[in-house]
């Protein structure tokens, strides 16, 4: 099973995703923001990063850019957002292969992306 990290400033979203993934046999850890993830974790330890885009201090897209500046990101990067411009998303998909998971999403869609 993939090792997954969830980064979302909304604790209810973060906890719901973590519980759902755990119920389906996945190992998941979570962080309330990108800065805490950077300070305490190593992206290379994970197979999939589920990252909210709309966070204070550092957005999901900014985290993605930072990770690519620091290292070669091998983990799947899934950007969760209900609001992102097509231009920003298209640029990231073409450059780095970001997957968009539009909020709200179903458990089936989440599992499909995580397991692919």
N, C-alpha and C positions, 0 to 999 in steps of 0.2 A: 504494500500500500504506500502511496506517496506521503511524504512528510510535508505538512502544510502549515503555513503561517497565515494568520488573519490579522490585518491591520485596519482598524476602523475606530473612529472616535465615539461612535454610538455604542455604548455598552450592551444594550439590548440586541442590537444587530450582531455584534461580535460574539456574544454568548450564545445566541440562537444558532449561528453558523457553526460554532465550535461544538455545541451539543448535537446538532444534526449530523455533522461529519463523524463525530465519535460514535454515534448510534449506528453508523454504517461502517464501522471498523477502521476509520482513519485516525491517524495521529495528528492532532492539531494543537498549536499554541497560538496565543493571541496577544496583541499589543494595542494600546489605546491610541498610539500615534506613531508616525514614521520616525521621529527623533528617538523615541524610546527603543524602537526596533534597531535602529542604527547603533545605539549605545550599548545594547545588551545581546545582540544576536549576529550571526553570520549568515548572509543570504545563501552561501554555498552549502549550508546544512539542510536546506529545504529543496523539495522538488517543485513546489507550487506556492506562489505568493498571491493571496487574495487581498487586494488593497483598495480601500475606499479612495475615491479621488477627492472628494470634498471634505478635506480636513484642515484645521488651522495649523499654522506653523510651516507645514510642508504638505503639498497635495500629493496624490498618488502619482501623477505624471512627474512631479519634481523628484519624488523618491526614485522613480524609474530612471530618470536622467542621472541622478546622483550615483545609483548603483552601477550604471554603465560607465560612468567616469572613473569609478573606483576599481572595478573588476569586470571580468567577463561574466555576465549573468547567464547561468545555465538553467536556472529554474524557470518554469512557466510563470509569466507575470500576467495576472488577471486583474483588470481594473474594474472595480465595481462603481457604478455611477448611474444616477438618474438624470444627470445633467453634464454633458460633455459635448464640445463642438465636434462636428464631423471632421473638420479640418485638423484639429488636434489628434483625434483618434486615427485618422487616415495616415497622418505623418508618423505616428508611433507604430502603427501596424506595419507600415512599409519599412521603417528603419529598424525596428527591434522586435517585431512580432508580438505586440501586446494584444491580449484577448479582452474584449469588452463583455462584461456581465451586467446588463442593464437592470437597475433596480426599478420596481420590485421583480424578483426572480423566483422561480419555483425550485423546490428541492431537487427535482428531476434534472433541471437545467444545471444547477450547481454541481451535482454528481457527474453529469455528462462531461462538463468541462474539467473537473478535477481528475476524472478517470481517463481522460483522453491523452 
